[in-house]
Amino acid sequence: MLSTSYSFFTGALAALYAVAGLFFLSFWKRTRDALFVSFALAFALLALNQTVLVLGGLEREEQSWVYLLRLLAFLLIIAAIVRKNLEGRRR
Amino acid sequence: MDVVKSAVYLLCFAASLMCMVLLLRSYLRSRSRLLLWSTLCFVGLAINNLLLFIDVVVLPTQVDLLPVRQVSAMAGVGVLLFGFIWDAE
């Protein structure tokens, strides 16, 4: 893959993740549901992941520790969903 | 170190797959459109993580799946944002 197109896609993905994160933040503002905060945070991490990759000139994400950011984001979301499900069951 | 790395990629795939299933379950229960878009987003992200695992761990030297990986992630978030903007009152 050309490095210019790689940078383009990585940058675009970073922006998309960031926008998705903002949407979740606005859902949280409206509903005050903690689930949305976790989603917002997770998408912010995914955006950060992409940003660090392209600014650090790391063409392949898997060659570095940066990948742990992605893992953290997914674990955050899982924890939030599981908690939400347990809450629903208790009620 | 390689074992740790492989485990991390596999864990990311498992995590996104689990998100997908949990979101789908919630959607089927509540029929909330928001959950449907989120489920579709995680379908894309799960595919993305699976491709990453194949690319790096299973066939490290034979293939370069980077372009497909980029497209799958893009499709996932793209669908999510489309849904958010479409359904926003």
Backbone of each chain as ProteinMPNN parsed JSONL, in Angstrom:
{"seq_chain_A": "MLSTSYSFFTGALAALYAVAGLFFLSFWKRTRDALFVSFALAFALLALNQTVLVLGGLEREEQSWVYLLRLLAFLLIIAAIVRKNLEGRRR", "coords_chain_A": {"N_chain_A": [[0.842, -1.202, 0.0], [0.518, 2.222, -0.825], [2.295, 4.78, 0.874], [1.184, 7.272, 1.146], [-1.572, 6.914, 0.698], [-2.057, 5.204, 2.759], [-1.608, 6.889, 4.966], [-3.651, 8.709, 4.505], [-6.009, 7.146, 4.849], [-5.648, 6.281, 7.481], [-5.697, 8.706, 8.856], [-8.265, 9.622, 8.189], [-9.784, 7.646, 9.408], [-9.131, 8.124, 12.082], [-10.382, 10.593, 12.455], [-13.065, 9.869, 12.016], [-13.519, 8.039, 14.119], [-13.204, 9.814, 16.23], [-15.368, 11.565, 15.84], [-17.512, 9.77, 16.149], [-17.12, 9.194, 18.839], [-17.754, 11.689, 19.954], [-20.471, 11.806, 19.375], [-21.408, 9.778, 21.062], [-20.821, 10.99, 23.451], [-22.618, 13.094, 23.422], [-24.98, 11.679, 23.526], [-24.767, 10.697, 26.062], [-24.956, 13.063, 27.491], [-27.571, 13.668, 27.078], [-28.99, 11.439, 28.113], [-27.72, 10.637, 30.44], [-26.689, 8.144, 30.843], [-24.352, 5.857, 31.931], [-23.185, 4.02, 30.26], [-22.765, 5.22, 27.789], [-20.671, 6.96, 28.277], [-18.491, 5.251, 28.545], [-18.402, 4.199, 25.954], [-17.838, 6.559, 24.538], [-15.308, 7.146, 25.562], [-13.905, 4.863, 24.752], [-13.997, 5.1, 21.946], [-12.581, 7.449, 21.691], [-10.082, 6.538, 22.464], [-9.575, 4.77, 20.346], [-9.386, 6.617, 18.284], [-7.148, 8.026, 19.148], [-5.266, 5.999, 18.984], [-5.063, 5.628, 16.147], [-4.101, 8.175, 15.508], [-1.614, 8.346, 16.848], [-0.305, 6.321, 15.503], [-0.052, 7.274, 12.823], [1.24, 9.717, 13.121], [3.516, 8.919, 14.389], [4.737, 7.65, 12.393], [4.431, 4.94, 12.089], [3.931, 2.492, 10.089], [2.741, -0.02, 10.189], [0.519, -0.974, 12.474], [0.694, -3.227, 14.165], [3.319, -3.55, 14.791], [4.097, -2.418, 17.102], [3.739, -1.227, 20.538], [1.529, 0.248, 20.451], [-0.736, -0.981, 19.784], [-1.92, -1.877, 22.062], [-3.592, 0.133, 22.931], [-5.875, -0.17, 21.429], [-6.777, -2.609, 22.345], [-7.352, -1.921, 24.995], [-9.463, -0.163, 24.57], [-11.471, -1.886, 23.595], [-11.808, -3.618, 25.762], [-12.797, -1.866, 27.619], [-15.299, -1.239, 26.539], [-16.546, -3.748, 26.621], [-16.606, -4.219, 29.401], [-18.336, -2.167, 30.118], [-20.728, -2.892, 28.804], [-21.299, -5.372, 29.931], [-21.667, -4.626, 32.593], [-23.891, -3.028, 32.318], [-25.775, -4.905, 31.495], [-25.947, -6.523, 33.759], [-26.989, -4.711, 35.564], [-29.517, -4.273, 34.45], [-30.637, -6.729, 34.885], [-30.854, -6.845, 37.601], [-32.782, -4.986, 38.19]], "CA_chain_A": [[0.0, 0.0, 0.0], [1.261, 3.477, -0.865], [2.28, 5.35, 2.215], [0.27, 8.416, 1.164], [-2.949, 6.464, 0.877], [-2.126, 4.679, 4.113], [-1.782, 8.03, 5.867], [-4.98, 9.269, 4.277], [-7.021, 6.3, 5.483], [-5.458, 6.299, 8.929], [-6.167, 10.009, 9.331], [-9.716, 9.657, 8.057], [-10.317, 6.77, 10.457], [-8.979, 8.829, 13.355], [-11.44, 11.609, 12.516], [-14.356, 9.187, 12.138], [-13.616, 7.537, 15.494], [-13.379, 10.96, 17.127], [-16.741, 12.049, 15.678], [-18.378, 8.776, 16.792], [-16.952, 9.421, 20.272], [-18.515, 12.89, 20.316], [-21.884, 11.436, 19.351], [-21.708, 9.047, 22.293], [-20.774, 11.962, 24.537], [-23.86, 13.863, 23.413], [-26.035, 10.775, 24.019], [-24.627, 10.656, 27.514], [-25.447, 14.329, 28.015], [-29.029, 13.646, 27.023], [-29.616, 10.364, 28.889], [-26.953, 10.401, 31.675], [-26.426, 6.709, 30.951], [-22.897, 5.679, 32.021], [-22.748, 3.204, 29.134], [-22.311, 6.084, 26.696], [-19.354, 7.52, 28.62], [-17.507, 4.225, 28.2], [-18.291, 4.169, 24.5], [-17.143, 7.785, 24.118], [-13.91, 6.986, 25.943], [-13.32, 3.821, 23.909], [-13.782, 5.629, 20.594], [-11.486, 8.419, 21.795], [-8.851, 5.736, 22.471], [-9.344, 4.275, 18.985], [-8.918, 7.777, 17.508], [-5.778, 8.277, 19.604], [-4.496, 4.906, 18.404], [-4.792, 5.958, 14.748], [-3.296, 9.396, 15.447], [-0.243, 8.012, 17.242], [0.269, 5.51, 14.431], [0.335, 8.007, 11.62], [2.207, 10.756, 13.477], [4.758, 8.251, 14.749], [5.29, 7.027, 11.197], [4.381, 3.488, 12.218], [3.042, 2.066, 9.014], [1.954, -1.181, 10.594], [0.117, -0.872, 13.862], [1.031, -4.385, 14.976], [4.738, -3.619, 15.106], [4.434, -1.631, 18.278], [2.888, -1.327, 21.729], [0.361, 1.101, 20.221], [-1.889, -1.853, 19.641], [-2.551, -2.046, 23.369], [-4.652, 1.141, 23.033], [-7.056, -0.763, 20.829], [-7.235, -3.633, 23.285], [-7.934, -1.207, 26.132], [-10.755, 0.375, 24.13], [-12.461, -2.961, 23.509], [-12.08, -4.114, 27.109], [-13.63, -0.828, 28.236], [-16.661, -1.394, 26.024], [-17.097, -4.99, 27.156], [-16.902, -4.012, 30.818], [-19.523, -1.311, 30.211], [-21.922, -3.623, 28.37], [-21.583, -6.404, 30.937], [-22.217, -3.944, 33.763], [-25.235, -2.585, 31.944], [-26.641, -6.085, 31.48], [-26.168, -6.95, 35.143], [-27.885, -3.705, 36.119], [-30.855, -4.524, 33.928], [-31.169, -7.949, 35.472], [-31.176, -6.619, 39.008], [-33.975, -4.16, 38.297]], "C_chain_A": [[0.877, 1.252, 0.0], [1.201, 4.163, 0.482], [1.377, 6.581, 2.287], [-1.159, 7.966, 1.399], [-3.128, 5.842, 2.258], [-2.391, 5.81, 5.111], [-3.165, 8.63, 5.736], [-6.034, 8.467, 5.029], [-6.895, 6.311, 7.012], [-5.983, 7.59, 9.531], [-7.678, 10.103, 9.297], [-10.362, 8.809, 9.149], [-10.245, 7.445, 11.829], [-10.11, 9.84, 13.523], [-12.799, 10.956, 12.721], [-14.564, 8.658, 13.563], [-13.909, 8.69, 16.458], [-14.816, 11.474, 17.057], [-17.726, 11.084, 16.352], [-18.324, 8.953, 18.313], [-17.767, 10.61, 20.751], [-20.016, 12.61, 20.32], [-22.269, 10.733, 20.648], [-21.72, 9.985, 23.488], [-22.08, 12.758, 24.593], [-25.043, 12.99, 23.841], [-26.001, 10.716, 25.538], [-25.216, 11.909, 28.14], [-26.972, 14.315, 28.085], [-29.611, 12.636, 28.018], [-28.967, 10.132, 30.255], [-26.705, 8.913, 31.914], [-24.913, 6.484, 30.884], [-22.334, 4.848, 30.867], [-22.14, 4.064, 28.031], [-20.957, 6.716, 26.989], [-18.258, 6.521, 28.237], [-17.303, 4.145, 26.698], [-17.52, 5.382, 23.99], [-15.646, 7.653, 24.378], [-13.205, 5.977, 25.032], [-13.051, 4.351, 22.502], [-12.701, 6.696, 20.591], [-10.146, 7.677, 21.775], [-8.523, 5.218, 21.073], [-8.833, 5.402, 18.087], [-7.464, 8.076, 17.851], [-4.816, 7.255, 19.002], [-4.078, 5.241, 16.969], [-3.861, 7.168, 14.631], [-1.83, 9.103, 15.767], [0.46, 7.238, 16.127], [0.802, 6.359, 13.295], [1.358, 9.091, 11.939], [3.558, 10.138, 13.852], [5.414, 7.561, 13.565], [5.334, 5.516, 11.287], [3.401, 2.948, 11.196], [2.17, 0.903, 9.444], [1.775, -1.195, 12.107], [0.67, -2.0, 14.732], [2.503, -4.457, 15.358], [5.099, -2.918, 16.416], [3.455, -1.861, 19.415], [1.585, -0.558, 21.533], [-0.917, 0.275, 20.184], [-2.632, -2.052, 20.957], [-3.683, -1.037, 23.581], [-5.965, 0.572, 22.517], [-7.661, -1.812, 21.769], [-7.956, -2.993, 24.464], [-9.332, -0.698, 25.78], [-11.82, -0.718, 24.128], [-12.817, -3.504, 24.893], [-13.012, -3.165, 27.851], [-15.091, -1.01, 27.83], [-17.307, -2.656, 26.592], [-17.498, -4.833, 28.614], [-18.193, -3.218, 30.964], [-20.792, -2.08, 29.862], [-22.305, -4.681, 29.403], [-22.224, -5.771, 32.175], [-23.662, -3.531, 33.525], [-26.219, -3.761, 31.994], [-26.96, -6.566, 32.89], [-27.16, -6.018, 35.833], [-29.338, -4.0, 35.733], [-31.488, -5.739, 34.584], [-31.625, -7.723, 36.909], [-32.5, -5.875, 39.162], [-35.265, -4.93, 38.09]], "O_chain_A": [[1.86, 1.33, 0.737], [0.171, 4.132, 1.156], [0.859, 6.907, 3.355], [-1.878, 8.56, 2.202], [-4.199, 5.933, 2.858], [-3.264, 5.711, 5.973], [-3.782, 9.015, 6.729], [-6.851, 9.03, 5.756], [-7.891, 6.345, 7.733], [-6.631, 7.582, 10.578], [-8.305, 10.592, 10.237], [-11.365, 9.207, 9.742], [-11.175, 7.351, 12.63], [-10.719, 9.936, 14.588], [-13.603, 11.44, 13.518], [-15.641, 8.808, 14.139], [-14.732, 8.573, 17.366], [-15.416, 11.785, 18.085], [-18.654, 11.513, 17.037], [-19.348, 8.872, 18.991], [-18.394, 10.562, 21.809], [-20.745, 13.119, 21.172], [-23.296, 11.033, 21.256], [-22.509, 9.818, 24.418], [-22.587, 13.058, 25.674], [-25.995, 13.485, 24.445], [-27.033, 10.69, 26.208], [-25.883, 11.849, 29.173], [-27.58, 14.863, 29.004], [-30.601, 12.926, 28.691], [-29.57, 9.512, 31.131], [-26.534, 8.48, 33.053], [-24.266, 6.867, 29.909], [-21.153, 4.955, 30.535], [-21.138, 3.695, 27.418], [-20.181, 6.981, 26.071], [-17.23, 6.899, 27.675], [-16.174, 4.035, 26.221], [-16.657, 5.258, 23.121], [-14.823, 7.999, 23.531], [-12.074, 6.193, 24.599], [-11.995, 4.081, 21.93], [-11.979, 6.842, 19.605], [-9.191, 8.131, 21.145], [-7.366, 5.218, 20.655], [-7.966, 5.188, 17.24], [-6.648, 8.344, 16.969], [-3.713, 7.591, 18.571], [-2.902, 5.153, 16.616], [-2.964, 7.201, 13.789], [-0.925, 9.546, 15.06], [1.637, 7.455, 15.84], [1.941, 6.199, 12.856], [2.245, 9.362, 11.13], [4.608, 10.752, 13.658], [6.486, 6.969, 13.686], [6.166, 4.874, 10.645], [2.19, 2.948, 11.416], [0.989, 0.847, 9.1], [2.71, -1.391, 12.883], [1.063, -1.78, 15.878], [2.902, -5.312, 16.148], [6.271, -2.839, 16.786], [2.473, -2.591, 19.276], [0.654, -0.682, 22.328], [-2.009, 0.75, 20.499], [-3.824, -2.359, 20.968], [-4.627, -1.311, 24.322], [-7.028, 0.802, 23.095], [-8.876, -1.887, 21.956], [-9.021, -3.448, 24.881], [-10.26, -0.788, 26.583], [-12.936, -0.505, 24.6], [-13.977, -3.813, 25.167], [-13.891, -3.588, 28.602], [-15.996, -0.944, 28.662], [-18.47, -2.639, 26.995], [-18.582, -5.252, 29.02], [-19.038, -3.53, 31.804], [-21.812, -1.942, 30.537], [-23.482, -4.864, 29.711], [-23.186, -6.299, 32.731], [-24.526, -3.662, 34.392], [-27.345, -3.624, 32.474], [-28.086, -6.965, 33.184], [-28.04, -6.453, 36.575], [-30.246, -3.978, 36.564], [-32.697, -5.786, 34.812], [-32.609, -8.297, 37.376], [-33.243, -6.091, 40.119], [-36.348, -4.348, 38.155]]}, "seq_chain_B": "MDVVKSAVYLLCFAASLMCMVLLLRSYLRSRSRLLLWSTLCFVGLAINNLLLFIDVVVLPTQVDLLPVRQVSAMAGVGVLLFGFIWDAE", "coords_chain_B": {"N_chain_B": [[7.65, -13.046, 23.455], [6.335, -12.9, 21.041], [4.246, -14.636, 21.44], [2.731, -13.284, 23.327], [1.978, -11.074, 21.801], [0.43, -12.309, 19.744], [-1.615, -13.262, 21.341], [-2.748, -10.876, 22.222], [-3.826, -9.814, 19.832], [-5.679, -11.764, 19.217], [-7.313, -11.575, 21.406], [-8.363, -9.029, 21.042], [-9.913, -9.486, 18.816], [-11.718, -11.358, 19.857], [-12.885, -9.748, 21.793], [-14.186, -7.735, 20.265], [-15.955, -9.297, 18.885], [-17.498, -10.277, 20.936], [-18.652, -7.899, 21.853], [-20.229, -7.353, 19.655], [-22.09, -9.475, 19.715], [-23.307, -9.059, 22.234], [-24.424, -6.522, 21.873], [-26.177, -7.059, 19.8], [-27.926, -8.798, 21.047], [-29.064, -7.04, 22.954], [-30.251, -5.304, 21.182], [-32.202, -6.927, 19.943], [-33.837, -7.316, 22.076], [-34.654, -4.732, 22.872], [-35.14, -3.304, 20.551], [-34.05, -0.879, 19.852], [-32.953, 1.577, 17.638], [-30.476, 2.727, 17.725], [-28.875, 0.79, 18.902], [-28.833, -1.088, 16.913], [-27.321, 0.163, 14.891], [-24.908, 0.357, 16.289], [-24.351, -2.345, 16.61], [-23.902, -3.126, 13.926], [-21.636, -1.587, 13.443], [-19.783, -2.885, 15.063], [-19.67, -5.302, 13.779], [-18.146, -4.648, 11.55], [-15.773, -3.868, 12.906], [-15.075, -6.238, 14.158], [-14.538, -7.885, 11.955], [-12.363, -6.448, 11.01], [-10.501, -6.849, 13.115], [-10.225, -9.607, 12.963], [-9.095, -9.919, 10.424], [-6.697, -8.642, 10.923], [-5.512, -10.414, 12.702], [-5.223, -12.676, 11.044], [-3.567, -11.563, 9.104], [-1.202, -10.921, 10.526], [-0.538, -12.994, 12.346], [-1.334, -15.564, 11.347], [-0.763, -15.686, 8.507], [1.859, -14.277, 8.077], [3.887, -13.613, 6.194], [2.93, -14.179, 3.692], [0.695, -12.66, 2.814], [-0.602, -9.266, 2.399], [-2.777, -7.632, 4.143], [-3.443, -5.093, 4.773], [-4.768, -2.917, 3.278], [-7.421, -3.975, 3.041], [-8.033, -4.242, 5.689], [-8.073, -1.585, 6.533], [-10.276, -0.676, 5.06], [-12.357, -2.232, 6.149], [-12.531, -1.315, 8.798], [-13.158, 1.338, 8.322], [-15.651, 1.046, 7.059], [-17.152, 0.025, 9.185], [-17.167, 2.165, 11.208], [-18.166, 4.098, 9.548], [-20.793, 3.243, 8.929], [-21.864, 3.383, 11.488], [-21.766, 6.179, 12.024], [-23.335, 7.098, 9.946], [-25.817, 6.039, 10.712], [-26.203, 7.375, 13.183], [-26.393, 10.038, 12.361], [-28.478, 9.946, 10.555], [-30.627, 9.055, 12.128], [-30.834, 10.992, 14.034], [-32.753, 13.248, 15.879]], "CA_chain_B": [[6.991, -11.773, 23.081], [5.422, -13.166, 19.931], [3.05, -15.278, 21.98], [1.944, -12.216, 23.938], [1.393, -10.301, 20.704], [-0.643, -13.088, 19.142], [-2.715, -13.309, 22.3], [-3.409, -9.568, 22.226], [-4.643, -9.686, 18.618], [-6.792, -12.692, 19.332], [-8.177, -11.012, 22.44], [-9.069, -7.909, 20.424], [-10.953, -10.063, 17.962], [-12.734, -11.93, 20.749], [-13.582, -8.639, 22.449], [-15.112, -7.062, 19.36], [-17.001, -10.264, 18.578], [-18.373, -10.318, 22.1], [-19.418, -6.65, 21.794], [-21.215, -7.508, 18.594], [-23.146, -10.376, 20.184], [-24.043, -8.417, 23.333], [-25.225, -5.435, 21.312], [-27.255, -7.67, 19.023], [-28.904, -9.29, 22.03], [-29.788, -5.884, 23.483], [-31.103, -4.756, 20.12], [-33.346, -7.806, 19.747], [-34.728, -7.146, 23.218], [-35.237, -3.39, 23.0], [-35.452, -2.76, 19.223], [-33.581, 0.493, 19.73], [-32.189, 1.72, 16.392], [-29.104, 3.064, 18.091], [-28.161, -0.463, 19.151], [-28.65, -1.741, 15.619], [-26.154, 0.794, 14.242], [-23.713, -0.034, 17.038], [-24.063, -3.743, 16.273], [-23.296, -3.147, 12.589], [-20.292, -1.027, 13.578], [-18.897, -3.91, 15.62], [-19.455, -6.32, 12.746], [-16.985, -4.141, 10.814], [-14.576, -3.882, 13.746], [-14.701, -7.639, 14.378], [-13.888, -8.31, 10.711], [-11.074, -5.768, 11.015], [-9.597, -7.533, 14.049], [-9.971, -10.959, 12.444], [-8.142, -9.755, 9.324], [-5.406, -8.313, 11.522], [-4.954, -11.664, 13.242], [-4.802, -13.484, 9.905], [-2.465, -10.864, 8.451], [0.022, -10.867, 11.315], [-0.183, -14.23, 13.035], [-1.528, -16.778, 10.545], [-0.012, -15.624, 7.245], [2.621, -13.027, 8.188], [4.714, -13.24, 5.042], [2.28, -14.466, 2.415], [-0.277, -11.662, 2.343], [-0.672, -7.961, 3.037], [-4.209, -7.326, 4.191], [-3.623, -3.741, 5.314], [-5.845, -2.143, 2.634], [-8.728, -4.537, 3.4], [-8.247, -3.922, 7.104], [-8.473, -0.173, 6.603], [-11.627, -0.534, 4.518], [-13.341, -2.814, 7.061], [-12.704, -0.405, 9.938], [-13.837, 2.506, 7.77], [-17.046, 0.682, 6.837], [-17.769, -0.084, 10.499], [-17.455, 3.485, 11.785], [-18.99, 4.83, 8.582], [-22.18, 2.839, 9.151], [-22.256, 3.926, 12.797], [-22.01, 7.616, 11.907], [-24.497, 7.252, 9.077], [-27.0, 5.781, 11.537], [-26.359, 8.451, 14.168], [-26.821, 11.279, 11.704], [-29.78, 9.662, 9.937], [-31.667, 8.882, 13.139], [-30.848, 12.088, 15.006], [-33.929, 14.119, 15.724]], "C_chain_B": [[5.961, -12.015, 21.983], [4.12, -13.792, 20.407], [2.127, -14.223, 22.577], [1.215, -11.415, 22.861], [0.215, -11.037, 20.083], [-1.862, -13.106, 20.048], [-3.481, -11.994, 22.302], [-4.317, -9.417, 21.004], [-5.882, -10.556, 18.701], [-7.819, -12.161, 20.33], [-8.993, -9.845, 21.884], [-10.192, -8.424, 19.538], [-12.09, -10.608, 18.825], [-13.564, -10.821, 21.39], [-14.598, -7.998, 21.518], [-16.263, -7.994, 18.975], [-18.026, -10.312, 19.711], [-19.249, -9.059, 22.153], [-20.549, -6.792, 20.807], [-22.4, -8.342, 19.09], [-23.994, -9.72, 21.277], [-24.952, -7.308, 22.819], [-26.407, -5.982, 20.526], [-28.357, -8.176, 19.954], [-29.745, -8.147, 22.577], [-30.726, -5.321, 22.435], [-32.358, -5.602, 19.956], [-34.346, -7.662, 20.892], [-35.446, -5.798, 23.169], [-35.654, -2.769, 21.67], [-35.044, -1.296, 19.082], [-32.658, 0.599, 18.502], [-30.708, 1.989, 16.655], [-28.256, 1.803, 18.27], [-27.922, -1.225, 17.857], [-27.426, -1.171, 14.907], [-24.871, 0.396, 14.951], [-23.327, -1.478, 16.723], [-23.359, -3.828, 14.925], [-21.868, -2.615, 12.626], [-19.325, -2.104, 14.08], [-18.738, -5.118, 14.708], [-18.209, -5.921, 11.953], [-15.705, -4.25, 11.622], [-14.111, -5.316, 14.03], [-13.994, -8.199, 13.142], [-12.477, -7.725, 10.647], [-10.067, -6.487, 11.915], [-9.254, -8.952, 13.594], [-8.927, -10.898, 11.329], [-6.749, -9.451, 9.861], [-4.721, -9.571, 12.039], [-4.437, -12.549, 12.114], [-3.537, -12.899, 9.277], [-1.147, -11.038, 9.21], [0.443, -12.222, 11.89], [-0.249, -15.46, 12.116], [-0.677, -16.77, 9.269], [0.87, -14.379, 7.201], [3.371, -12.639, 6.92], [3.995, -13.392, 3.704], [1.393, -13.335, 1.887], [-0.092, -10.322, 3.041], [-2.13, -7.516, 2.999], [-4.49, -5.89, 4.642], [-4.734, -2.952, 4.621], [-7.237, -2.655, 3.013], [-9.056, -4.217, 4.852], [-8.717, -2.488, 7.258], [-9.93, -0.002, 6.169], [-12.668, -1.081, 5.497], [-13.589, -1.909, 8.275], [-13.503, 0.815, 9.511], [-15.326, 2.221, 7.597], [-17.788, 0.615, 8.172], [-18.141, 1.264, 11.086], [-18.343, 4.289, 10.859], [-20.465, 4.526, 8.788], [-22.712, 3.429, 10.453], [-22.63, 5.407, 12.678], [-23.208, 7.894, 11.007], [-25.776, 7.101, 9.897], [-27.263, 6.911, 12.522], [-26.923, 9.691, 13.516], [-28.216, 11.105, 11.118], [-30.891, 9.671, 10.971], [-31.783, 10.034, 14.126], [-32.073, 12.97, 14.788], [-33.468, 15.573, 15.65]], "O_chain_B": [[4.877, -11.432, 21.98], [3.045, -13.528, 19.868], [0.914, -14.249, 22.371], [0.026, -11.116, 22.974], [-0.865, -10.47, 19.914], [-2.996, -12.981, 19.586], [-4.709, -11.985, 22.375], [-5.447, -8.945, 21.125], [-6.979, -10.153, 18.313], [-9.027, -12.282, 20.128], [-10.169, -9.69, 22.213], [-11.288, -7.862, 19.516], [-13.265, -10.355, 18.561], [-14.783, -10.935, 21.516], [-15.734, -7.742, 21.915], [-17.393, -7.551, 18.767], [-19.235, -10.377, 19.487], [-20.439, -9.138, 22.458], [-21.685, -6.403, 21.08], [-23.558, -7.966, 18.91], [-25.222, -9.804, 21.263], [-26.093, -7.164, 23.26], [-27.507, -5.432, 20.582], [-29.547, -8.008, 19.689], [-30.969, -8.247, 22.663], [-31.846, -4.911, 22.739], [-33.459, -5.062, 19.841], [-35.547, -7.859, 20.707], [-36.654, -5.709, 23.386], [-36.432, -1.816, 21.65], [-35.625, -0.56, 18.285], [-31.715, -0.178, 18.348], [-29.827, 1.544, 15.919], [-27.098, 1.745, 17.857], [-26.921, -1.929, 17.721], [-26.598, -1.917, 14.386], [-23.859, 0.127, 14.304], [-22.147, -1.802, 16.586], [-22.345, -4.514, 14.789], [-20.991, -3.125, 11.928], [-18.201, -2.223, 13.592], [-17.778, -5.877, 14.845], [-17.327, -6.745, 11.712], [-14.671, -4.669, 11.103], [-12.913, -5.579, 14.132], [-12.986, -8.895, 13.255], [-11.523, -8.411, 10.281], [-8.921, -6.707, 11.524], [-8.143, -9.436, 13.81], [-7.999, -11.706, 11.285], [-5.748, -9.932, 9.33], [-3.522, -9.772, 11.846], [-3.345, -13.108, 12.21], [-2.582, -13.61, 8.964], [-0.102, -11.275, 8.603], [1.629, -12.554, 11.917], [0.661, -16.288, 12.108], [0.04, -17.73, 8.989], [0.648, -13.505, 6.363], [3.478, -11.454, 6.606], [4.404, -12.805, 2.703], [1.34, -13.081, 0.683], [0.491, -10.243, 4.123], [-2.642, -7.084, 1.966], [-5.642, -5.52, 4.866], [-5.573, -2.366, 5.305], [-8.137, -1.857, 3.277], [-10.207, -3.954, 5.199], [-9.643, -2.205, 8.019], [-10.709, 0.706, 6.807], [-13.732, -0.487, 5.669], [-14.727, -1.76, 8.721], [-14.397, 1.273, 10.222], [-16.166, 3.051, 7.945], [-18.919, 1.09, 8.281], [-19.301, 1.492, 11.427], [-19.176, 5.071, 11.315], [-21.294, 5.436, 8.82], [-23.844, 3.907, 10.522], [-23.676, 5.834, 13.168], [-23.995, 8.805, 11.266], [-26.694, 7.915, 9.799], [-28.4, 7.353, 12.682], [-27.83, 10.326, 14.056], [-29.04, 12.018, 11.183], [-31.966, 10.221, 10.734], [-32.696, 10.069, 14.95], [-32.38, 13.378, 13.668], [-34.294, 16.476, 15.52]]}, "name": "protein", "num_of_chains": 2, "seq": "MLSTSYSFFTGALAALYAVAGLFFLSFWKRTRDALFVSFALAFALLALNQTVLVLGGLEREEQSWVYLLRLLAFLLIIAAIVRKNLEGRRRMDVVKSAVYLLCFAASLMCMVLLLRSYLRSRSRLLLWSTLCFVGLAINNLLLFIDVVVLPTQVDLLPVRQVSAMAGVGVLLFGFIWDAE"}
